[in-house]
Amino acid sequence: MDNYHVAEKFDKIGSSLLDLLKEYYGDPGSKPVIQYKSKSDIIADYHRETAPDDGRPLEDVIESFKKDILPYSVHTWHPYFLNQMFAGSSFPAIIGDLLASMMNPTLATWEMSPIATLIEQNTAQWMAQIIGMPKGSSGIFLPGGSLSNLLALTIARNRVLDPNIRDCGLSDERRGAIICSEASHYSVAGAANLLGIGLNQVKKVKVNRRQEMDVDHLQETIQQCRDESLKPFVVVATTGITVTGGFDPLGEIADLLKDEDIHLHVDAAFGGGMALTDQREHLFGGIHRANSLTWDAHKWMHTPLTCSVLLVPDPEILEKTFSQKADYLFHPQQEKLLDDLGKSTLLCGKRFDALKIWLLWNTYGTSHFREVANERVDLMRQINQIIKADPDFVSDYEMVSPILCFTYQNSLIQQLKEPERTLYSNRMHRYVRESIKHSGRALFNITKLNGKDQFRMVLINPLTDLSHVRVLLEDIRSQCQAYSE
Ligand SMILES: Cc1ncc(COP(=O)(O)O)c(C=O)c1O
């Protein structure tokens, strides 16, 4: 089939594709973050009821992508893109993504991916070292933090709730509970659903205004589970809380669980990035007691989605929990050193995601990660000061990792009585965010926090500096002022 002879196609489309990449990455701030189109316009313009029967030249299809798709898509590679917990991939990681597609291996077996298996293992070990897990810790790369959390909670369930679950399934005698905070990521509840624990058995611990877990209430919650004849088999501590970037007090939680038969899972999907800064020891005290940990390199180690790792201090637990028999795939091995990674996960087609971070690491070194992360922390500190000093902007907390939630207020709003004040303020915040989004000037988020709608900006984009944030704050101020005139 001629279509599968790829090499000569590059001659034809190579230079125009390179031009496109150069243009996209070249001057990211020069275009709108997004050229907004309404949902109904998009459906009207793009929906096709049936698949194309005949194809057309690849050059044409790429041209359509360039003209019709790219301009109306969100430019995550833009200094005013602050909407998500990822932004701006590093160049070597982009190349790593491309090369992973080129190789297209599966890391399920050593036979298929000998060096890739070792690279994945090494990279996981480096991440475990950096975050401060005990010697010998390692893990497995997975497509996303939600999957890493799911596998971690599976390990916890089988290890602590009942080792028979793997073979016999859940029993009525030993009903389990997952304990996490009110602000933990929704993937924890998602895992409870998939693991047969049930959402009612996800027990939520109270949080402070930065959404960090109240350890006294954690202790009460453990007791409440026992009073209800439930076995609390895992506590999820979030380091880098999704909405606020806050850190559950890991050291205190680890101390509380020291003599308990409860698995400690640390969800550092976002906050793992803080382990690269001079704040690591302070924020990750107690990490040596973690039984598992989720860390997304696609968040602020700036690799393209997805690149998540599940780390454990005793890597054999992965195979013990997940291995299955598949004679067509897992063959006996003479050397037992590094087993097939497919036995340590749910995935059979296992992508070479680790190549992205490995390429980045080898190109720039750990010093690069530290420099970029510390730069973000400096930016965060400056913005903490700016917000504190500005009477128009109010944040409920000081940032400990770079996610800012804040509201705008003025004397007119303050004069209103509740509940009108909150209703008015919520409407204004939603309106202003939408209007800035539609203008294409910036994309940041909005969230409900402490009873009201608040702007939310994730400040990990390496292309965003203080001048961008200042411009955006002034934009928001003038939009809010105009709204309340
Ligand atoms: C704390 C936390 N855990 C887990 C996740 C899920 O990660 P992913 O989006 O990679 O599935 C997120 C996502 O934002 C998160 O904030």
The ligand as an ORCA input file, in Angstrom:
! r2SCAN-3c Opt
* xyz 0 1
  C      -4.516     17.006     42.357
  C      -4.828     16.351     41.047
  N      -4.820     15.025     40.957
  C      -5.097     14.381     39.809
  C      -5.404     15.080     38.674
  C      -5.731     14.345     37.416
  O      -4.667     14.419     36.540
  P      -4.891     14.167     34.959
  O      -5.556     15.387     34.449
  O      -3.484     14.003     34.472
  O      -5.715     12.939     34.822
  C      -5.430     16.472     38.713
  C      -5.758     17.214     37.489
  O      -5.768     18.362     37.387
  C      -5.134     17.129     39.926
  O      -5.188     18.453     40.043
*
